[in-house]
Structure formats: structure tokens, C-alpha cells
Amino acid sequence: MRPLNLALATTLLVANLAASPRAWPATPCGQPVAPIQSVAPIQSVAPMLYLTSVDDARSLEVSQGSQIQLTLSENASTGYRWSLASLDPTLLELVSEQPQTSPSDTGQALGQSQPVGSPGQVVYVFKALRPGLTELTLKNWRSWEGDGSIINRFQVSLHIHAKSGSQGGVQPNLPARSDAPTK
């Protein structure tokens, strides 16, 4: 049996359909081609709100189901890590927390650990579960030293509103940041 030439098979299929739209075409092997009954709908992706330290103390509106990605700089190698200080689990779900280190010119290339004091960041992803008002607060500290070691805080107020048709998404209450990407 000869290998199937895709271009030839496509041409034959189109010609067969054009000649007789009611007849179902056959493959080159003579097997009938069944019609497509239905196609699964495309799943929509939840809108994502991207936050950094410049968003500290902002008030924001998000739709139920939206995700919030928060990226904060930290020096985890010195023991200072960001951690949640307050989160209402009935309104916000912590989806993921992922520390990231900045690769150095030599350390990462050789598979070695970062030197103490090397910068890094942590990326949190939250999901807005249901409508309501809440605050998300984090603190940068050495957990074993207690609250006296806190060197920084991050806090945003969130108004989570119900999904509304095609509106959805994220709506800041304050003017857009000057460093925000334009559409």
C-alpha cells in the first residue's frame, strides 16, 4: 500500500464534497468518513490581575473566579521571606506560592547554590472565590524571630463582585500605573 499524500487526500475530499454535498466522502482506503457531531466549547480562561510591590495599599475590584498573581522581591537566603499575614479563605484561595531565585553568572551555571544575600522573588497566585470585601496582607520577616523581625508589609483591599456576563475581569479603583502595559 502506498503512503497517503495529505495534499491529494484533502483535494479529493474537497472535490467529493463539492460534487455531492449529501454524500459522505471516503478515505483512500474506502472507509466512510463520519460527520462531526459536535465540538466541545472552548474553556474560557479566568482573567488574571498582576500585582507587584508598587500596588501596595491599593483598592481593587475583581470578578468572582478571577486570579490574582502577586510578585514580591525577597532575600530568602538571609532568612527574610514573605508570608501571609491575613487571608479570608472563604473569599480568596491561595492557588500557589513559588519562590524564584535570580541566576547568578557563575553559581547557577555551575549548579551551585546562590550566595547569601542574593536577590530573588516569590510569586503568589490567588483565586477570588465569591463576592465580598476582603484584605490581603503579607509580611516580610524571619518567622523564627517573630513580629519584631518584620521589615516590610504588603496589603491590598479587594472588592470581589459576582460574575456579570462578558464583563468579568479586573477593575482597579485607582488610575492605572504608569508602568502598566497598554493595549
Secondary structure as UniProt FT lines:
FT   HELIX           6..19
FT   TURN            21..22
FT   TURN            28..29
FT   STRAND          48..51
FT   HELIX           53..55
FT   TURN            56..57
FT   STRAND          59..63
FT   TURN            64..65
FT   STRAND          67..75
FT   HELIX           76..78
FT   STRAND          80..86
FT   TURN            89..91
FT   STRAND          92..101
FT   TURN            107..111
FT   TURN            116..117
FT   STRAND          120..128
FT   STRAND          132..141
FT   HELIX           143..145
FT   HELIX           147..149
FT   STRAND          152..161
FT   TURN            165..167
FT   STRAND          170..172
FT   TURN            178..179
//
